[in-house]
C-alpha cells in the first residue's frame, strides 16, 4: 500500500500580509516624494500617504490572523507573516508615535513665546506670496491660555547684547536651520523692533509652517520672541513648540560663541 503524504496547511494570510506590506512601502514612498515636492498637489499627496499607511495597517491585521492560524493549526507561512508585520511596523512606527504624543498634548497649531502680545505676522506683499496668500489668524485668549498650561517652558530669550547684534544672531540661526527668510527688517524705525519673517518646513513631510521672529531692544540688551504656526490642520503634535525651543537654543549658543 502506498502511504499518502499529508501536507501541512498553509495560511493565506501570511503571504497576503507580506504582499500588502511591500505594496504599502512602495505607495508610501511615492507619496512621500510627492508630499515633499512643493510643486505637487499637497492635498492629493497627503491622501495617497494616508492610503499607504492604511494598507500597512491591513498588512499588520493580516499578519495577526496568520499568527492565529499558525498557532491553532500548525499552518505554514509564519515567515511571510513575520516579514509583513515587520515591514508594516516600520511604516506605522512614526505615525503611532505622533498619535500617542498627540493624545498627551492639547489641540494647538499656533505657538508663541509671548502669550499676552504675540508677534504679528507680516502683511507685506512678499510675505503674502510666501504664505500662498494666507494670513495666520490669532487663536484668541482662550487658546493662548491653553498653550500656557501645555508649554510653560516656552518663553522669550533675553540677551545682554544690543538689538542689532541680536538681530544678526537670530537671522544666522534661521539660516542655519534652512528656513526660507521672506523678510529681515533690522531694529529701528517707528517701533524700534526688528523682525524676521520665514517659512520653515518639516523634516519628514516637508510641509510649510510660518514663523515670525521679533527682536525688541531693552535697556539691558535685547529680547527675542518667536511665533510658529502650522498651515495645515488644527493639531501640530508639538512641532511648533519643538521648533521654537530648538531655534532659541541655537540663538543662545551663537550668543555664547561670540562672547
C-alpha positions in Angstrom: 0.0 0.0 0.0 1.1 3.4 -0.7 1.2 5.8 2.2 -0.5 9.1 1.3 1.5 12.2 2.2 -0.5 14.7 4.3 0.7 18.2 3.6 0.7 20.8 6.4 -1.9 23.5 5.9 -0.7 26.8 4.6 -2.2 30.1 5.9 -3.1 32.5 3.1 -2.9 35.5 5.5 0.9 35.2 5.8 1.8 35.8 2.1 -1.1 38.3 1.9 0.4 40.3 4.8 3.8 40.4 3.1 2.4 41.4 -0.2 0.3 44.2 1.4 3.3 45.4 3.4 5.6 45.6 0.3 2.8 47.5 -1.6 2.4 49.9 1.3 6.1 50.7 1.3 6.1 51.4 -2.4 2.9 53.5 -2.2 4.0 55.4 0.9 7.5 56.1 -0.6 5.9 57.5 -3.8 3.5 59.6 -1.7 6.4 61.0 0.4 8.2 62.1 -2.7 5.0 63.9 -3.8 4.4 65.5 -0.4 8.0 66.8 -0.3 7.7 68.3 -3.8 6.4 71.9 -3.4 5.0 71.8 -7.0 2.8 68.8 -6.3 -0.8 68.9 -5.1 -0.3 68.7 -1.3 -3.8 67.5 -0.5 -3.7 64.7 -3.1 -0.3 63.6 -1.9 -1.4 63.5 1.8 -4.4 61.4 0.8 -2.1 59.0 -1.0 0.2 58.9 2.0 -2.7 58.1 4.3 -3.9 55.4 1.9 -0.4 53.8 2.0 -0.4 53.8 5.8 -3.9 52.2 5.8 -2.5 49.4 3.6 0.3 48.9 6.1 -2.3 48.6 8.9 -4.1 46.0 6.8 -0.8 44.1 6.5 -0.4 44.1 10.2 -4.0 42.8 10.7 -3.4 40.0 8.1 -0.2 39.1 10.0 -2.2 38.7 13.2 -4.7 36.4 11.5 -1.8 34.4 10.1 -0.3 34.0 13.6 -3.6 32.7 14.9 -3.8 30.2 12.1 -0.2 29.0 12.7 -0.8 28.7 16.5 -4.1 26.8 16.2 -3.4 24.5 13.2 0.3 24.5 12.8 0.0 26.0 9.4 3.0 27.1 7.4 3.5 30.8 6.4 5.0 32.1 9.7 8.0 33.6 7.9 5.9 35.6 5.4 3.6 36.8 8.3 6.6 38.0 10.3 8.1 39.8 7.3 4.8 41.5 6.6 4.4 42.6 10.3 7.9 43.9 10.5 7.5 45.9 7.3 4.2 47.3 8.4 5.6 48.3 11.8 8.4 50.0 10.1 5.9 52.3 8.3 3.5 52.7 11.2 6.0 53.3 14.0 6.4 57.1 13.5 2.6 57.8 12.9 1.9 55.7 16.1 4.5 57.8 18.0 2.8 61.0 16.8 -0.6 59.7 17.7 0.5 58.8 21.3 2.2 62.2 21.6 -0.9 63.9 20.3 -3.1 62.3 23.0 -0.9 63.9 25.7 -0.9 67.4 24.1 -3.8 69.9 23.6 -5.1 70.8 20.2 -2.9 73.6 19.2 -1.3 74.7 16.0 0.0 78.2 16.8 2.6 78.7 19.5 4.3 81.9 20.7 6.8 82.9 23.4 4.6 86.0 24.1 1.1 84.9 25.0 -0.1 88.4 26.0 1.3 90.2 23.0 2.1 87.6 20.2 4.4 88.8 17.4 2.2 89.7 14.4 2.9 88.1 11.0 3.8 90.5 8.2 1.2 91.7 5.8 3.6 92.7 3.1 3.2 91.5 -0.4 6.3 89.3 -0.2 5.0 87.7 3.0 1.6 87.0 1.5 3.2 85.5 -1.6 5.4 83.2 0.5 2.4 82.1 2.5 0.3 81.4 -0.6 -2.0 84.4 0.1 -2.8 83.3 3.7 -2.6 85.2 6.9 -2.4 83.1 10.1 -5.3 84.2 12.4 -4.6 84.8 16.1 -6.1 81.8 18.0 -7.5 84.1 20.7 -7.1 84.4 24.5 -8.7 81.1 25.5 -6.4 79.0 23.2 -3.4 81.1 24.3 -4.2 80.1 27.9 -4.3 76.5 26.8 -0.8 77.0 25.5 0.3 78.4 28.8 -0.8 75.3 30.6 0.7 72.9 28.0 4.0 74.6 27.4 5.1 76.7 30.4 8.7 76.5 29.3 8.1 78.3 26.0 9.4 81.8 26.9 11.2 84.7 25.3 15.0 84.8 25.1 16.7 87.8 26.6 20.3 88.6 25.7 22.7 91.1 27.2 23.8 92.3 23.8 22.5 95.1 21.6 19.4 94.6 19.5 21.4 95.0 16.2 23.7 92.1 17.3 20.8 90.0 18.5 19.1 90.5 15.1 22.2 89.2 13.3 22.3 86.1 15.5 18.6 85.5 15.1 19.0 85.7 11.3 22.0 83.4 11.3 20.2 80.8 13.4 17.3 80.9 11.0 19.6 80.4 8.0 21.4 77.5 9.9 18.0 75.8 10.2 17.4 76.2 6.5 14.4 78.5 6.9 13.2 80.4 3.9 13.6 84.0 5.1 11.0 86.2 3.5 11.7 89.5 5.3 14.5 90.6 7.6 13.9 94.1 9.0 16.6 95.4 11.3 15.7 97.0 14.7 14.8 100.7 14.5 12.2 102.8 12.8 8.9 103.8 14.5 8.6 100.8 16.8 12.3 100.1 17.3 11.7 96.4 16.8 13.4 94.1 14.3 11.5 91.3 12.6 12.4 88.2 10.6 9.6 86.6 8.6 10.3 83.0 7.5 8.8 79.7 6.2 10.0 76.6 7.9 9.5 73.1 6.6 9.1 69.8 8.5 11.9 67.3 8.4 9.9 64.3 7.1 6.9 65.7 5.2 8.5 69.0 4.2 5.2 70.8 4.8 5.5 74.6 5.3 4.9 76.3 8.6 5.0 80.1 9.1 7.4 81.7 11.6 7.9 85.3 12.7 10.7 86.5 15.0 10.6 89.8 16.9 13.7 91.4 18.2 12.9 94.1 20.8 15.5 96.5 22.3 15.8 96.6 26.1 17.7 98.9 28.4 19.9 95.9 29.3 20.1 94.2 25.9 17.5 92.6 23.6 14.5 90.3 23.8 13.7 87.8 21.1 10.1 86.5 20.7 9.1 83.8 18.3 5.7 82.7 16.9 5.3 79.5 14.8 2.0 78.5 13.2 1.1 75.4 11.1 -0.7 75.9 7.8 -2.4 72.5 7.7 -4.6 71.0 10.4 -5.6 72.2 13.8 -3.1 70.0 15.7 0.6 70.3 15.4 1.6 67.3 17.6 4.1 69.6 19.4 6.1 70.5 16.3 5.8 74.3 16.7 6.9 74.2 20.4 9.8 72.0 19.4 10.8 74.4 16.6 10.7 77.4 18.9 12.8 75.7 21.6 15.4 74.4 19.2 15.7 77.8 17.4 16.1 79.8 20.6 18.7 77.3 21.8 20.6 77.9 18.6 20.4 81.7 19.1 21.6 81.4 22.7 24.5 79.1 21.7 25.5 81.6 19.0 25.4 84.4 21.6 27.7 82.4 23.9 30.1 81.7 21.0 30.7 85.4 20.2 31.4 86.4 23.8 
